[in-house]
Amino acid sequence: MTTQEPAAVPQAQPAVAAPVAEAELRCSDADRERVADLLRDAYAEGRLTVEEHSERIEAAYAAKTFGDLVPLTRDLPATAGAPLSMEKPPLQQQRAPLPPARQEAPTMVAVFGGAERKGRWRVGPHLKAVAVFGGVEIDLTDAVFESPEVVIEVTAIFGGVDIKVPENVSLHGGGVGIFGGFSVREQTAADPYAPVVRVKGAAIFGGCEAKPRRGKKLREWARKQLDR
């Protein structure tokens, strides 16, 4: 009598994970910032309204995947047909690296003279400017903002303080002018994540003027850096 061997039981094959679609891949902070930069440029060129720009910026910073980011720039010429991978542009199209920003003291004083601060410098949450029989010039158009809000405290006695800010940041404030003038040309940035500059103080027999500098846009501020 022949004994039959038991039939072999088929072994279960290990499950193979399905590849993740590009649209479902998680995006990084750098990816969100690149899209935000494109939206800021589109708004500056008149391609987006204030409402559209604000809505898309909010959506860009809230995006979790590339699929969330792509629709935000799909109708903009610079990114039409861009791949979901959101890779950086070719080297020749990338912006040249900027020189490091210098560290400066939080106080500027001009007595019978002048004090000037411009170019790439790091501006913190508080800055104090004192002009006595002199002049102080503060140019923030190329500065690197390290805080979501910058408060500038001004004292001008027989002197003047001139403050310039990029056109895409918020500018608010006001002060007291005694036999002098204190002018702050207020504006609110379309980008809800843009830094805010507040100017306050007094001008006695002197003057203070704070205003946006048209044509100069702040490009270097990171959402994570500003803790927003």
ZIUR-V791672 format. One line per field, one symbol per residue. ss: DSSP state (H for helix, E for strand, C for the rest). psi: psi as a letter, one per 30 degrees, with the letter a starting at -180 (. if undefined). A space follows every 10 residues. Layout:
ss=???
psi=???
This chain:
ss=CCCCCCCCCC CCCCCCCCCC CHHHCECCHH HHHHHHHHHH HHHHCCCCCH HHHHHHHHHH HHCCEHHHHH HHHCCCHHHC CCCCCCCCCC HHHCCCCCCC CEECCCEEEE ECCEEEECCC EEECCEEEEE EECCEEEEEC CCCEECCCEE EEEEEEECCE EEEEEECCCE EEEEEEEECC EEEECCECCC CCCCCEEEEE EEEECCEEEE EEECCCCCCC CCCCCCCC
psi=kkkkkkkkkk kkkkkkkkkk keffkkllee eeeeeeeeee eeeffgfkle eeeeeeeeee ffkflffeee ffgegkefgk gklffhllll efflkkkllk klklkgkkkj jhalkkjlaj lkkafkkkkk jjhakkkjjg fgljkgkfkk kjkkjjjhal kkkkllfglk klalakjjha kjkjjklkke jfgklkkkkl akjjhalkkk lkjkfjkkfi kkeeefh.
